[in-house]
Amino acid sequence: MEAIHMQGILIAEILQQRTKGQDKLWLIATHIGDPKFAFLLVFPLTYFICRRTGRAIVWVAAISEWLNLVFKWMLFGERPYWWIGESHLFDETPPKVHQFASTCETGPGSPSGHAMVTAAVWWVMMSSIGSFLYSRTKSVLLSGVPYFIYLVMLMAVGISRIFILAHFPHQVIAGSISGLFLGVILSRRLPEGRPLMFFVCTSMGLLLGALLLHGGLQQLGINLSWSIALAKKWCTHSQWVRLDTTPFSSLTRDCGAILGLGLAQHWKPDGFPLPWAPRALCLALSSMALYHVNRLPLPIQPQPLFYCLFFVKFIIVPQVVIVFVPGLVHLLTDKKKKD
């Protein structure tokens, strides 16, 4: 693996040297590929265009990120920004690379979660658009445009992760391939028409399953906090090491989103019948609401409290998009019609 890692550092160095003026572009790409933005950005955008696809986004994002967490615990992947120092191979001639605020994620590196979740979620969205275009136009060329956008997006996110030293190229490739596979499989097996208890059991099952796996590996003498220690050691700015990038943050986000989806579907199974103009208003209001939900400050100590509140935060996300905002807009527009 040493040779693969060294090649990865070389590629990152070439990217940073040759695309110096595109720093902001790569940072935007890495932010769009952040798994949390599948819930906060992609989900509301797709839901108000097609409710079925929107609900599928939450389900696929949560399951793919949970599996990514399990893979990371099992594979012990290094990250470039700490491997440079830990390997001691560059002590005499350090590579001409630097870190960014998004670099210092604390989980293991393999496979890339950004690439894996992006590949899964964007497959659901773009394949849905492609199918719609083909059903309306019967044009293979036109219906292929969303798939081209999918590939461009996946490449941009993957390159951005290498550029900021968050992942090695082989981790990005592994995440992209596994995410594509999950997107194809999960998009055909959506929990439509399932009762609330299914989502409660799924959420609690994934949470307990991950905790049992963590506890079991710890009992075997495997320290799963090794990556957090390395992140704190090698990140150039301590404030860049954030609690919301830890594996348990991903776990609580995914389990909270699944439970929230179940509650939203239980309260309003068919959604609110809204024409296109009110849907656009819903999208704007939901985006603003989720922006503020995401920015809610959470106490980082004690950590169990942080994770509990993080869990609740992502329970709220589907409620805002599926129930609260559409319900308010429906109430106002319906009242206006009656008047």
Sequence and secondary structure as in RCSB ss.txt:
>XXXX:A:sequence
MEAIHMQGILIAEILQQRTKGQDKLWLIATHIGDPKFAFLLVFPLTYFICRRTGRAIVWVAAISEWLNLVFKWML
FGERPYWWIGESHLFDETPPKVHQFASTCETGPGSPSGHAMVTAAVWWVMMSSIGSFLYSRTKSVLLSGVPYFIY
LVMLMAVGISRIFILAHFPHQVIAGSISGLFLGVILSRRLPEGRPLMFFVCTSMGLLLGALLLHGGLQQLGINLS
WSIALAKKWCTHSQWVRLDTTPFSSLTRDCGAILGLGLAQHWKPDGFPLPWAPRALCLALSSMALYHVNRLPLPI
QPQPLFYCLFFVKFIIVPQVVIVFVPGLVHLLTDKKKKD
>XXXX:A:secstr
 HHHHHHHHHHHHHHHHHTGGGHHHHHHHHHHTSHHHIIIIIHHHHHTT HHHHHHHHHHHHHHHHHHHHHHHHH
    HHHHHHHH TTSSS  S    TTT   S  SS HHHHHHHHHHHHHHHHHHHHHHHHH  HHHHTHHHHHH
HHHHHHHHHHHHHTTS  HHHHHHHHHHHHHHHHHHTTS  TT  HHHHHHHHHHHHHHHHHHHHHHHHTT  TT
HHHHHHHHH SSGGG  GGGSHHHHHHHHHHHHHHHHHHHHH TT     HHHHHHHHHHHHHHHHHHHT     
SSHHHHHHHHHHHHHHHHIIIIIIHHHHHHHHHHHHHH 
